[in-house]
Amino acid sequence: MSTPEKKALEKETLPRASRRDVLKGSAALTIAFWLPHGKALANGPARAAFAPNAFIRIGTDGIVTVISKHIEMGQGAYTGLATIVAEELDADWSKVRVEGAPADTKTYANLRLGSVMGTGGSSSIANSFDQLRTAGATARAMLVSAAAGNWKVPVGEVTVSQGIVTHAASKRSLTFAELAADAAKLPVPGDAKPKDPATYKLIGKSAARVDSREKSTGTAMFTQDMRLPGMLTAAVVHPPRFGAKVKSFDASQAKAIKGVKSVVAFETNVRSGVAVLATGFWTARKALDLVTVEWDESAAYRGSTTELYKEYRTLAQQPGASAKQVGDVATAMNSAADVLEATYEFPYLAHASMEPLNCVVRIGDQECEIWNGEQFQSIDQTVVAKMLNIPPSSVTLHMLYAGGSFGRRANPQADYVVEAVAIAKAANVTVPVKMVWTRENDTRAGYYRPLYVHALKAGLDKSGKLIAWQHRIVGQSIMAGTFFAGPGPIDSSSVEGATNLPYGIPNFSVELHTTKNGVPVQWWRSVGSTHTAFSTECFLDDIARHTRQDAYALRKDLLSAEHKRHHAALDLVAEKSGWKNVRAKDEVWGLALHESFNSVVAQVAQLKRTANGLKLAKVVCAVDCGLAVNPNIVAMQMESGIGYGLAAALSGAVTLKDGIVEQGNFDDYPVLRMNQMPAIDVHIVPSTAKPTGVGEPGTPPIAPALANALALANGKPVRSLPLSAHGITLA
């Protein structure tokens, strides 16, 4: 590329703070993303002399670039994945960069999700751990072999540390940069052995995040930051009710505004709408206010959440499809000396990521290019290809940073991605189009955590021992109609956290009623455990209070011996919180324990009575997530999950009236404020087992832990969320 071309590109495509970094290549993580038509600046500042596999590149400048098949959306995946590679390479951490992988399911499939490239289920580290250990070990072996060959010494006499390969006996050393070209000439070994964990120097230690500097200086590139030559920005209006379609629209006034290039109607596999395309977002948004749309609502959903709750409560009193059955619940319940019952209700929840949904699209001749906080490559690529009638390989996806997601960007219908494509197609333009949703679009366009009602019943014998447990769940299926749908009537995501209770109850059943309506639903951070943890852990505390047992002691008694991780997490949180100590008179504590995504988390919520009411002063959290690759990021994710779960517990609810969503922005769908965040202590159970999830498991226990504390404080159990619906607020 010529110097004039570089200057023109610099001027047109990048925010000021980013131009220098991209052109000089100091942020290798962003190099591949910013040029139109998929062309990069010659691999950045240095030639990628050594690329032994699909996950590692080492340049002639010594920069180690880790190719991440998982998106970085704030959860620290880039840092964790880079740590694994750097550990096996014995690389200099200051020279490690991360770059998002291209869409290639065969090469970059998520090993926990099957033949799908995507990020979800708290699986980034768990599914990549062995894969990246082997990739790093392979690259290290080749660098060592190259050095040994140059020096004519045995491989066993060569060591690696901080990106420098050394032969101590002859006092010779070479850097990765100096060895890269020679290493690239060697055959790739198929038997490279990863390190003994006892020798780890980076794994298990806290590490500086690889994305911190960019995000702190404003040079990190999110979809919202994208600017490409000739790019138009699209603002959209969706139907007020799900299932409605555009009947007609009048854009005469909108088209008169300077900068407006086009106004189009669009329709996708999931929704219809009208978009204004203009030279900038504010121009498009102002023009959109002048567009009048007549909607065809003949097939629109007109239900209300009050009606759904009524319907679901009725269903919860009837037998459902069996999700799990142990023993004879009916007989045990009939013979029980005491029977307890409780019904729990959970609203629809929006994901409410800080960055509303957005996507940049360029449609070319039999090809399409997309820039996006890309979470679900295989699905997005396939759905877009089908829509444009081109091969999936002709759809290029550039994975950018995402300002949160919590599952939303992994939409099983690729809803917002195909919407951006549909708008560009309807406008019949070849220049890039950036579709930008407002917060109101993001809140009202659907794909919520489903609304659920749970009905639980417990049978106790004369001594107060739990002998029977019946759990009925009513709600929509998230998996139905998706790649992940299983055979039979049970959606596993509806009952997870309920069917796998670790407590030893001899007669146990979980039943499910799967409902259907017009409200689009989707996975939400920790999926089924968002509601099953609350109902099971709150009901367990009901039993503890009824039988005058300590909440910790009851759980310890019920936990079977094989659940060692649950015992360890529960014991650790009890120890660190001082559960067994005498509490101050103005303190009331609640406890919850839950397993999700193969990790076990226990939390203690510590309420304190103040002059202004009850205050959540502190949360103590214990987590068993296997080997903690980066303990500081594990702690961050527990804190993040607790904050996210608190927001939902305190005030999160999407409600519908006559089919219209009543919330739109943070004024009526609030997220947690800084002054509402409690102090949080995170403790990690020591483990040498392989890593398990941390992005989501911190969320499920916080709501029941808080509710259990409130039940003790107020003398009344919490049966539904959010707390604000009952007038419950915290100081």
KEKE-729450 format. One line per 2 residues: number of its first residue (from 0); for each residue x, y, z of C-alpha. Coordinates in Angstrom, 2 decimals. Layout:
BEGIN
NUM) X Y Z ~ ...
This chain:
BEGIN
0) 0.00 0.00 0.00 ~ 1.39 3.40 -0.95
2) 1.94 6.21 1.54 ~ -0.88 8.35 0.06
4) -3.25 5.39 0.37 ~ -2.26 4.93 4.01
6) -2.82 8.60 4.74 ~ -6.23 8.59 3.07
8) -7.22 5.49 4.95 ~ -5.96 6.94 8.23
10) -8.04 10.06 7.69 ~ -11.26 8.31 6.77
12) -11.46 5.22 8.91 ~ -10.15 5.82 12.39
14) -10.81 8.01 15.40 ~ -7.88 10.29 16.10
16) -6.62 8.42 19.15 ~ -6.36 5.19 17.17
18) -4.67 6.20 13.93 ~ -1.13 6.14 15.20
20) -1.49 2.76 16.88 ~ -3.01 1.04 13.86
22) -0.57 2.40 11.31 ~ 2.44 1.74 13.50
24) 1.05 -1.58 14.67 ~ 1.63 -1.01 18.37
26) -1.78 -2.56 19.05 ~ -1.52 -5.83 17.20
28) -4.89 -6.80 18.56 ~ -6.62 -4.35 16.20
30) -4.50 -4.60 13.06 ~ -6.72 -6.90 11.04
32) -9.98 -5.07 11.63 ~ -9.98 -1.61 10.27
34) -9.28 -1.74 6.57 ~ -12.19 -2.15 4.15
36) -12.50 -5.21 1.98 ~ -10.57 -7.38 4.44
38) -7.10 -6.06 3.65 ~ -4.63 -5.54 6.47
40) -1.51 -3.44 6.54 ~ 0.95 -6.17 5.62
42) 0.63 -7.91 8.99 ~ 1.43 -4.75 10.88
44) 4.92 -3.56 11.69 ~ 6.76 -6.85 11.25
46) 6.43 -9.89 9.07 ~ 4.77 -12.85 10.77
48) 7.84 -15.03 10.32 ~ 6.58 -17.95 12.39
50) 3.03 -19.29 12.51 ~ 3.22 -22.91 13.67
52) -0.53 -23.27 14.08 ~ -3.80 -21.37 13.85
54) -3.41 -19.81 17.30 ~ 0.07 -18.29 17.35
56) 2.09 -15.86 15.24 ~ 5.56 -14.62 16.12
58) 6.88 -11.68 14.14 ~ 10.41 -10.61 13.30
60) 10.00 -7.96 16.00 ~ 9.43 -10.63 18.65
62) 5.76 -9.81 19.14 ~ 3.76 -12.92 20.01
64) 0.23 -12.66 18.66 ~ -2.34 -15.03 20.09
66) -5.30 -15.65 17.79 ~ -8.42 -15.78 19.92
68) -11.43 -17.74 18.73 ~ -13.43 -16.08 21.50
70) -14.70 -12.53 21.72 ~ -13.50 -10.11 24.38
72) -16.60 -8.45 25.79 ~ -15.23 -7.42 29.15
74) -14.93 -10.88 30.68 ~ -11.13 -11.06 30.35
76) -11.05 -13.90 27.83 ~ -8.24 -12.33 25.80
78) -6.01 -12.16 28.86 ~ -6.76 -15.69 30.00
80) -6.22 -17.23 26.58 ~ -2.99 -15.28 26.09
82) -1.77 -16.40 29.52 ~ -2.09 -20.05 28.55
84) -0.07 -19.57 25.36 ~ 2.52 -17.33 27.02
86) 2.99 -19.88 29.80 ~ 3.73 -22.72 27.42
88) 5.95 -20.52 25.27 ~ 7.76 -18.94 28.20
90) 7.11 -15.68 26.40 ~ 7.76 -12.15 27.57
92) 4.28 -11.02 28.72 ~ 4.96 -7.45 27.66
94) 5.32 -8.65 24.06 ~ 2.10 -10.67 23.92
96) -0.83 -9.35 21.87 ~ -4.23 -10.81 21.04
98) -6.17 -10.71 17.78 ~ -9.66 -11.95 17.05
100) -9.81 -15.01 14.83 ~ -11.59 -15.00 11.47
102) -14.83 -16.92 11.14 ~ -13.72 -20.49 10.51
104) -15.75 -23.15 12.27 ~ -13.50 -26.01 11.26
106) -10.42 -24.39 12.78 ~ -11.90 -22.37 15.62
108) -14.91 -24.35 16.85 ~ -15.85 -24.05 20.51
110) -15.07 -27.55 21.71 ~ -17.80 -27.35 24.36
112) -20.49 -26.36 21.85 ~ -19.77 -28.96 19.18
114) -19.34 -27.85 15.57 ~ -20.00 -24.19 16.34
116) -17.64 -21.23 16.50 ~ -18.90 -18.95 19.23
118) -18.49 -17.70 22.76 ~ -20.91 -18.71 25.47
120) -21.63 -20.95 28.41 ~ -18.61 -19.62 30.31
122) -16.51 -21.89 28.12 ~ -13.75 -19.72 26.66
124) -10.96 -20.86 28.97 ~ -12.43 -24.29 29.70
126) -12.66 -25.39 26.07 ~ -9.40 -23.73 25.01
128) -7.14 -24.79 27.87 ~ -5.66 -28.01 26.47
130) -5.88 -26.75 22.91 ~ -3.78 -23.66 23.64
132) -1.39 -25.49 25.94 ~ -0.59 -27.81 23.06
134) -0.34 -24.93 20.58 ~ 2.08 -23.08 22.85
136) 4.11 -26.16 23.63 ~ 4.42 -26.91 19.92
138) 5.69 -23.43 19.11 ~ 8.15 -23.54 22.01
140) 9.51 -26.91 20.90 ~ 10.14 -25.55 17.40
142) 11.92 -22.45 18.70 ~ 14.08 -24.63 20.95
144) 14.86 -26.99 18.05 ~ 15.83 -24.05 15.84
146) 18.21 -22.72 18.48 ~ 19.70 -26.15 19.20
148) 20.25 -26.64 15.48 ~ 22.00 -23.30 15.13
150) 24.27 -24.01 18.08 ~ 24.74 -27.70 17.34
152) 23.78 -28.66 20.89 ~ 21.26 -31.15 22.31
154) 17.71 -29.86 22.63 ~ 17.71 -30.89 26.28
156) 20.39 -28.31 27.07 ~ 18.34 -25.40 25.78
158) 16.07 -23.38 28.07 ~ 13.49 -20.64 27.49
160) 12.58 -17.71 29.71 ~ 10.90 -14.36 29.02
162) 11.07 -14.85 25.25 ~ 14.79 -15.61 25.26
164) 16.18 -19.02 24.28 ~ 19.44 -19.86 26.06
166) 22.23 -22.42 26.07 ~ 23.75 -21.85 29.49
168) 26.87 -23.97 28.97 ~ 28.08 -21.87 26.03
170) 26.47 -18.65 27.31 ~ 24.61 -18.14 24.04
172) 21.09 -16.84 23.66 ~ 18.66 -15.80 20.95
174) 15.33 -14.01 21.08 ~ 12.09 -15.27 19.60
176) 12.48 -12.57 16.95 ~ 15.88 -13.93 15.93
178) 14.68 -17.53 15.84 ~ 11.30 -17.06 14.19
180) 12.43 -17.48 10.58 ~ 14.49 -20.60 11.31
182) 11.73 -22.14 13.43 ~ 9.29 -21.65 10.57
184) 11.39 -23.95 8.36 ~ 11.05 -26.91 10.72
186) 8.33 -29.57 10.56 ~ 5.57 -29.11 13.09
188) 5.89 -31.81 15.77 ~ 2.79 -33.75 16.66
190) 3.92 -34.80 20.11 ~ 4.90 -31.60 21.89
192) 4.34 -32.04 25.60 ~ 2.84 -29.18 27.63
194) 4.51 -28.11 30.85 ~ 4.21 -29.74 34.23
196) 1.75 -27.46 36.09 ~ 4.19 -27.41 39.01
198) 6.51 -25.26 36.86 ~ 3.91 -22.63 35.93
200) 5.09 -19.02 36.18 ~ 2.08 -17.22 34.69
202) -0.89 -19.55 35.05 ~ -2.30 -19.24 38.54
204) -0.91 -15.74 38.95 ~ -2.67 -12.41 38.51
206) -1.81 -10.73 35.22 ~ -2.19 -7.28 33.73
208) -5.07 -7.42 31.26 ~ -4.03 -7.19 27.64
210) -6.92 -4.84 26.86 ~ -6.52 -2.43 29.77
212) -4.30 0.14 28.07 ~ -6.48 0.41 24.97
214) -9.67 0.70 26.96 ~ -8.13 3.21 29.35
216) -6.81 5.43 26.56 ~ -9.82 5.25 24.26
218) -7.97 3.44 21.49 ~ -9.88 0.15 21.84
220) -12.14 -0.42 18.86 ~ -15.76 -1.32 19.40
222) -18.37 -1.48 16.66 ~ -19.57 1.96 17.65
224) -16.07 3.34 16.91 ~ -15.98 2.00 13.36
226) -15.64 4.50 10.52 ~ -15.03 3.38 6.96
228) -14.82 5.31 3.68 ~ -18.26 6.41 2.49
230) -19.97 4.70 5.41 ~ -23.62 5.48 6.13
232) -25.26 5.17 9.52 ~ -28.70 3.64 9.92
234) -31.18 4.45 12.69 ~ -34.17 2.13 12.97
236) -37.73 1.97 14.22 ~ -39.31 -1.37 15.07
238) -43.00 -2.25 15.46 ~ -44.48 -1.46 18.87
240) -45.67 -5.08 19.12 ~ -43.83 -8.30 18.37
242) -44.98 -9.90 15.14 ~ -46.23 -6.69 13.52
244) -44.95 -5.65 10.09 ~ -44.56 -2.48 8.07
246) -47.73 -1.79 6.08 ~ -46.67 1.56 4.66
248) -44.56 4.58 5.59 ~ -44.17 8.24 4.64
250) -40.60 9.57 4.64 ~ -41.10 12.75 2.63
252) -40.16 15.07 5.51 ~ -37.24 12.90 6.59
254) -35.71 12.88 3.12 ~ -35.65 16.67 3.12
256) -33.07 16.73 5.93 ~ -29.52 17.37 4.79
258) -27.38 14.25 5.08 ~ -30.22 11.76 4.71
260) -29.43 9.41 1.86 ~ -32.21 6.85 2.00
262) -35.24 5.66 3.95 ~ -36.15 1.99 3.55
264) -38.45 -0.65 4.94 ~ -36.83 -3.96 5.82
266) -37.96 -7.40 6.87 ~ -35.86 -10.25 8.27
268) -36.43 -13.73 9.63 ~ -37.43 -12.22 12.99
270) -38.71 -8.65 12.58 ~ -39.75 -5.79 10.33
272) -38.98 -2.09 10.49 ~ -37.98 1.15 8.82
274) -34.46 2.55 8.66 ~ -33.07 5.98 7.84
276) -29.58 5.96 6.32 ~ -27.60 9.16 6.69
278) -24.08 10.53 6.94 ~ -24.18 10.32 10.74
280) -26.25 8.87 13.55 ~ -27.79 12.08 14.90
282) -28.93 13.09 11.43 ~ -30.48 9.66 10.91
284) -32.10 9.70 14.33 ~ -33.65 13.16 13.90
286) -34.95 12.19 10.48 ~ -36.46 9.01 11.88
288) -38.71 11.10 14.12 ~ -40.23 12.58 10.97
290) -41.09 9.21 9.41 ~ -44.66 8.05 9.90
292) -45.22 4.30 9.78 ~ -48.46 2.38 9.51
294) -48.10 -1.08 11.02 ~ -49.89 -4.28 10.05
296) -50.69 -5.79 13.45 ~ -52.91 -8.61 12.27
298) -50.39 -11.18 13.54 ~ -49.01 -9.12 16.42
300) -48.71 -10.43 19.97 ~ -51.05 -8.56 22.33
302) -50.50 -10.37 25.60 ~ -49.63 -8.85 28.96
304) -47.30 -10.07 31.67 ~ -50.11 -10.01 34.23
306) -52.01 -12.49 32.07 ~ -48.93 -14.67 31.64
308) -48.36 -14.89 35.39 ~ -51.98 -15.94 35.90
310) -51.71 -18.62 33.19 ~ -48.37 -19.86 34.52
312) -49.59 -20.10 38.12 ~ -52.41 -22.36 36.98
314) -50.03 -24.57 35.00 ~ -47.64 -24.79 37.95
316) -50.33 -26.59 39.93 ~ -50.60 -29.32 37.30
318) -48.17 -32.17 36.50 ~ -45.70 -31.35 33.74
320) -43.21 -33.24 31.59 ~ -40.74 -35.11 33.77
322) -37.22 -33.66 33.69 ~ -35.94 -35.80 36.58
324) -37.46 -38.41 38.86 ~ -35.82 -40.13 41.83
326) -37.78 -42.37 44.18 ~ -41.53 -42.00 44.72
328) -42.35 -38.38 45.46 ~ -46.13 -38.80 45.66
330) -45.98 -41.61 48.23 ~ -43.33 -39.83 50.29
332) -45.30 -36.60 50.24 ~ -48.47 -38.37 51.37
334) -46.63 -39.94 54.30 ~ -44.82 -36.75 55.30
336) -45.46 -35.33 58.77 ~ -45.17 -31.81 57.42
338) -45.49 -30.32 53.93 ~ -44.22 -26.90 52.86
340) -45.15 -25.15 49.61 ~ -43.98 -22.00 47.85
342) -44.46 -20.32 44.48 ~ -41.79 -18.11 42.93
344) -42.19 -15.68 40.04 ~ -39.54 -14.21 37.74
346) -40.03 -11.46 35.11 ~ -38.65 -11.06 31.62
348) -35.17 -9.54 31.78 ~ -33.29 -7.44 29.21
350) -29.54 -7.86 28.79 ~ -28.92 -4.10 29.06
352) -25.30 -4.15 27.87 ~ -23.52 -0.81 28.02
354) -23.04 -0.88 24.25 ~ -26.45 -1.20 22.56
356) -26.58 -3.55 19.59 ~ -24.87 -2.36 16.44
358) -23.24 -3.82 13.35 ~ -21.31 -2.62 10.28
360) -22.07 -4.30 6.96 ~ -20.72 -4.00 3.43
362) -22.43 -5.98 0.68 ~ -20.35 -6.57 -2.42
364) -20.62 -8.69 -5.53 ~ -21.46 -12.17 -4.23
366) -19.77 -11.42 -0.94 ~ -20.44 -9.67 2.36
368) -18.19 -8.20 5.00 ~ -19.25 -7.57 8.61
370) -17.60 -5.74 11.50 ~ -19.19 -6.51 14.83
372) -18.72 -7.50 18.46 ~ -18.99 -10.98 17.01
374) -20.05 -13.67 19.49 ~ -21.69 -16.35 17.35
376) -19.69 -16.69 14.15 ~ -21.06 -19.97 12.81
378) -24.68 -18.93 13.20 ~ -24.22 -15.36 11.95
380) -22.20 -16.46 8.94 ~ -24.70 -19.16 7.99
382) -27.83 -17.01 8.40 ~ -26.37 -14.06 6.47
384) -25.19 -16.34 3.68 ~ -28.65 -17.86 3.36
386) -30.24 -14.42 3.28 ~ -27.94 -13.22 0.49
388) -27.91 -16.57 -1.32 ~ -24.12 -16.83 -1.21
390) -21.79 -19.46 0.31 ~ -20.96 -19.01 4.01
392) -17.30 -18.71 3.05 ~ -18.20 -15.52 1.17
394) -19.30 -13.85 4.42 ~ -16.30 -12.33 6.18
396) -16.69 -11.54 9.86 ~ -14.34 -9.21 11.73
398) -14.50 -9.78 15.49 ~ -14.28 -6.51 17.42
400) -14.53 -5.73 21.11 ~ -18.04 -5.73 22.54
402) -19.23 -3.48 25.33 ~ -20.88 -6.34 27.16
404) -23.31 -8.92 25.85 ~ -24.44 -11.30 28.62
406) -25.59 -13.63 25.84 ~ -27.40 -11.07 23.68
408) -24.89 -10.94 20.82 ~ -25.05 -14.73 20.51
410) -28.52 -14.63 19.05 ~ -29.65 -18.00 17.64
412) -31.39 -16.24 14.72 ~ -28.55 -13.73 14.19
414) -31.31 -11.13 14.56 ~ -29.48 -7.83 14.71
416) -26.75 -8.93 12.28 ~ -29.26 -9.89 9.58
418) -31.15 -6.69 10.30 ~ -28.06 -4.67 9.40
420) -27.63 -6.76 6.25 ~ -31.31 -6.36 5.35
422) -31.05 -2.57 5.67 ~ -27.97 -2.38 3.45
424) -29.64 -4.68 0.94 ~ -32.88 -2.69 0.91
426) -30.93 0.53 0.40 ~ -29.08 -1.09 -2.51
428) -25.75 0.45 -1.52 ~ -22.24 -0.94 -1.81
430) -20.71 1.38 0.78 ~ -20.53 0.17 4.39
432) -23.64 0.68 6.54 ~ -23.42 0.95 10.32
434) -26.71 0.08 11.98 ~ -26.97 1.62 15.44
436) -29.70 0.77 17.92 ~ -30.69 3.24 20.60
438) -31.14 2.10 24.18 ~ -34.88 2.04 23.50
440) -34.38 -0.23 20.48 ~ -32.17 -2.46 22.60
442) -34.69 -2.73 25.43 ~ -37.87 -3.13 23.38
444) -36.81 -5.32 20.45 ~ -37.05 -8.54 22.41
446) -34.91 -11.58 23.16 ~ -35.27 -11.52 26.91
448) -34.58 -13.94 29.71 ~ -37.97 -15.72 29.83
450) -40.64 -15.10 32.42 ~ -41.00 -18.09 34.75
452) -43.19 -19.37 37.56 ~ -41.93 -22.13 39.89
454) -43.99 -24.17 42.33 ~ -42.10 -26.14 44.98
456) -43.30 -28.59 47.60 ~ -41.26 -30.29 50.31
458) -42.15 -33.21 52.56 ~ -40.58 -33.50 56.02
460) -40.63 -36.43 58.41 ~ -41.35 -36.14 62.15
462) -37.76 -35.17 62.90 ~ -37.81 -32.39 60.30
464) -35.72 -34.31 57.81 ~ -36.33 -33.56 54.13
466) -37.73 -36.71 52.52 ~ -39.52 -35.42 49.39
468) -39.02 -32.58 46.92 ~ -41.34 -31.62 44.06
470) -40.36 -28.80 41.70 ~ -42.51 -27.57 38.79
472) -41.25 -24.94 36.36 ~ -43.33 -23.02 33.81
474) -41.83 -20.88 31.05 ~ -40.83 -20.51 27.43
476) -38.11 -22.57 25.81 ~ -34.90 -20.79 24.86
478) -33.50 -23.73 22.89 ~ -36.57 -24.59 20.80
480) -35.92 -23.93 17.14 ~ -32.19 -23.39 17.63
482) -29.09 -25.43 16.85 ~ -29.02 -26.54 20.49
484) -32.55 -27.95 20.71 ~ -32.54 -31.50 22.00
486) -34.99 -34.34 21.47 ~ -38.06 -34.63 23.64
488) -40.15 -32.09 25.54 ~ -37.48 -30.89 27.98
490) -35.45 -27.77 27.34 ~ -32.37 -28.41 29.47
492) -31.80 -24.68 29.93 ~ -35.19 -24.34 31.64
494) -34.38 -26.89 34.31 ~ -30.61 -26.60 34.74
496) -29.77 -25.84 38.33 ~ -32.91 -27.67 39.43
498) -32.32 -31.17 38.07 ~ -28.70 -31.25 39.27
500) -29.21 -30.20 42.90 ~ -26.33 -31.58 44.97
502) -28.53 -32.31 47.98 ~ -29.29 -35.87 48.97
504) -33.09 -36.04 48.85 ~ -34.43 -39.61 48.54
506) -37.61 -38.70 46.66 ~ -37.08 -35.96 44.13
508) -38.83 -34.73 40.99 ~ -38.55 -31.83 38.56
510) -41.32 -31.19 36.02 ~ -41.55 -28.68 33.19
512) -44.36 -26.90 31.36 ~ -42.98 -25.30 28.20
514) -45.17 -22.43 27.04 ~ -45.36 -20.56 23.75
516) -46.18 -16.94 23.05 ~ -45.00 -14.11 20.82
518) -42.28 -12.69 23.07 ~ -38.77 -13.52 21.75
520) -36.51 -15.07 24.39 ~ -32.85 -15.90 24.64
522) -30.14 -16.99 27.06 ~ -29.17 -14.40 29.66
524) -26.13 -14.46 31.91 ~ -26.21 -17.88 33.64
526) -29.37 -18.88 31.72 ~ -31.58 -21.31 33.67
528) -29.67 -20.86 36.88 ~ -30.92 -17.26 37.05
530) -34.23 -18.57 38.34 ~ -33.58 -22.13 39.53
532) -30.89 -21.01 42.00 ~ -33.31 -18.52 43.51
534) -36.24 -20.88 43.91 ~ -34.22 -23.82 45.25
536) -31.96 -21.88 47.60 ~ -34.76 -19.70 48.96
538) -37.00 -22.72 49.49 ~ -34.18 -24.48 51.28
540) -33.94 -21.53 53.66 ~ -37.71 -21.72 54.17
542) -37.16 -25.28 55.35 ~ -34.27 -24.22 57.57
544) -36.35 -21.53 59.26 ~ -39.37 -23.83 59.61
546) -37.28 -26.57 61.23 ~ -35.16 -24.08 63.22
548) -31.95 -25.20 61.57 ~ -28.95 -23.09 60.62
550) -28.82 -22.47 56.87 ~ -25.19 -23.57 56.59
552) -25.73 -26.64 58.76 ~ -28.76 -27.75 56.77
554) -26.85 -27.56 53.50 ~ -23.86 -29.40 54.95
556) -26.16 -32.13 56.21 ~ -27.91 -32.50 52.84
558) -24.77 -32.43 50.68 ~ -23.74 -35.94 49.76
560) -20.09 -36.93 50.18 ~ -19.33 -37.08 46.47
562) -20.01 -33.38 46.09 ~ -16.61 -32.40 47.43
564) -16.45 -29.13 45.49 ~ -19.76 -27.98 46.99
566) -18.51 -28.82 50.47 ~ -15.27 -26.95 49.81
568) -16.98 -23.79 48.51 ~ -19.55 -23.82 51.31
570) -16.89 -24.31 53.99 ~ -14.67 -21.62 52.52
572) -17.42 -18.99 52.39 ~ -18.46 -19.87 55.95
574) -14.87 -19.54 57.15 ~ -14.09 -16.28 55.34
576) -17.40 -14.63 56.25 ~ -17.22 -15.74 59.87
578) -20.59 -17.47 59.54 ~ -20.19 -19.40 62.81
580) -19.21 -16.32 64.81 ~ -21.64 -14.24 66.83
582) -23.00 -11.43 64.66 ~ -23.57 -7.85 65.59
584) -27.18 -7.06 66.50 ~ -27.53 -4.78 63.49
586) -26.41 -7.45 60.99 ~ -28.47 -10.11 59.18
588) -26.84 -12.56 56.80 ~ -28.13 -14.79 54.00
590) -26.45 -17.75 52.31 ~ -26.74 -19.45 48.93
592) -24.84 -22.23 47.14 ~ -25.14 -23.11 43.46
594) -23.37 -24.89 40.64 ~ -23.48 -23.62 37.09
596) -21.20 -24.13 34.09 ~ -19.25 -26.74 36.07
598) -18.23 -24.21 38.72 ~ -19.51 -24.06 42.30
600) -20.13 -20.72 43.98 ~ -21.22 -19.97 47.53
602) -22.10 -16.48 48.68 ~ -22.98 -14.76 51.93
604) -24.92 -11.50 51.71 ~ -24.39 -9.34 54.77
606) -27.17 -6.85 55.48 ~ -26.68 -4.07 58.00
608) -29.43 -2.02 59.64 ~ -28.79 1.70 59.27
610) -30.71 4.89 59.96 ~ -31.74 4.84 56.29
612) -32.85 1.23 56.27 ~ -31.21 -2.07 55.38
614) -27.93 -1.80 53.51 ~ -26.12 -4.57 51.66
616) -22.77 -3.88 53.25 ~ -20.77 -6.83 51.97
618) -20.86 -10.00 49.92 ~ -18.41 -12.80 50.63
620) -17.97 -15.17 47.70 ~ -16.19 -18.52 47.42
622) -15.72 -20.18 44.06 ~ -14.38 -23.52 42.87
624) -13.58 -23.04 39.19 ~ -10.80 -25.57 38.89
626) -7.39 -24.09 38.17 ~ -7.65 -20.30 38.21
628) -5.65 -19.21 35.16 ~ -5.79 -15.55 36.25
630) -7.02 -15.24 39.86 ~ -7.56 -11.50 39.49
632) -9.85 -12.02 36.51 ~ -11.73 -14.76 38.36
634) -12.32 -12.24 41.14 ~ -13.36 -9.58 38.62
636) -15.90 -11.93 37.09 ~ -17.35 -12.91 40.45
638) -17.70 -9.20 41.28 ~ -19.21 -8.51 37.87
640) -21.65 -11.40 38.16 ~ -22.71 -10.28 41.62
642) -23.31 -6.72 40.40 ~ -25.28 -7.95 37.40
644) -27.38 -10.30 39.51 ~ -28.02 -7.58 42.07
646) -29.33 -5.21 39.42 ~ -31.86 -7.80 38.29
648) -32.83 -8.73 41.84 ~ -33.35 -5.14 42.93
650) -35.20 -3.67 39.96 ~ -34.88 -5.70 36.75
652) -38.17 -6.38 34.97 ~ -39.51 -6.09 31.44
654) -43.29 -5.90 31.49 ~ -45.81 -5.93 28.65
656) -49.27 -4.43 28.46 ~ -51.41 -5.29 25.44
658) -48.24 -6.55 23.76 ~ -46.26 -3.33 24.21
660) -43.04 -3.33 26.23 ~ -43.36 -0.72 28.97
662) -39.64 -0.09 29.55 ~ -37.22 1.73 27.29
664) -34.17 3.17 29.00 ~ -32.29 3.18 32.28
666) -34.89 5.42 33.90 ~ -37.39 2.54 33.95
668) -35.00 -0.39 33.50 ~ -32.21 0.61 35.90
670) -28.84 -1.08 36.17 ~ -26.80 -1.11 39.37
672) -25.30 2.24 40.37 ~ -21.87 2.64 41.91
674) -23.35 3.62 45.26 ~ -25.41 0.42 45.32
676) -22.43 -1.89 44.86 ~ -21.43 -3.63 48.09
678) -17.91 -4.47 49.17 ~ -17.07 -7.91 47.80
680) -14.52 -10.42 49.04 ~ -13.73 -13.24 46.62
682) -11.97 -16.41 47.69 ~ -10.93 -19.16 45.29
684) -10.90 -22.81 46.32 ~ -7.39 -24.13 45.56
686) -7.53 -26.67 42.76 ~ -5.36 -28.44 40.21
688) -8.36 -29.59 38.16 ~ -8.89 -28.18 34.69
690) -10.49 -24.73 34.55 ~ -14.26 -24.38 34.56
692) -16.46 -21.36 33.88 ~ -16.28 -18.00 35.67
694) -18.13 -15.54 33.43 ~ -21.60 -16.54 34.62
696) -21.50 -18.62 37.85 ~ -21.15 -15.56 40.10
698) -24.61 -14.33 39.12 ~ -27.07 -17.05 40.33
700) -26.31 -17.14 44.10 ~ -26.49 -13.42 44.87
702) -30.28 -12.96 44.55 ~ -31.16 -15.91 46.84
704) -28.41 -14.98 49.31 ~ -29.87 -11.46 49.51
706) -33.45 -12.74 49.67 ~ -32.57 -15.15 52.46
708) -31.06 -12.29 54.45 ~ -34.15 -10.15 53.82
710) -36.43 -12.96 54.95 ~ -34.63 -13.03 58.29
712) -34.58 -9.26 58.55 ~ -38.22 -8.67 57.63
714) -39.77 -11.90 58.85 ~ -41.28 -12.53 55.43
716) -39.86 -14.64 52.57 ~ -39.28 -13.14 49.14
718) -41.35 -15.05 46.58 ~ -40.89 -12.97 43.45
720) -38.48 -10.57 41.79 ~ -37.63 -7.77 41.46
722) -37.60 -6.51 45.02 ~ -38.70 -3.06 43.85
724) -42.09 -4.53 42.89 ~ -42.66 -5.14 46.62
726) -41.44 -1.72 47.67 ~ -38.19 -3.21 49.00
728) -35.19 -0.94 48.57 ~ -31.72 -0.96 50.08
730) -29.95 1.97 51.66
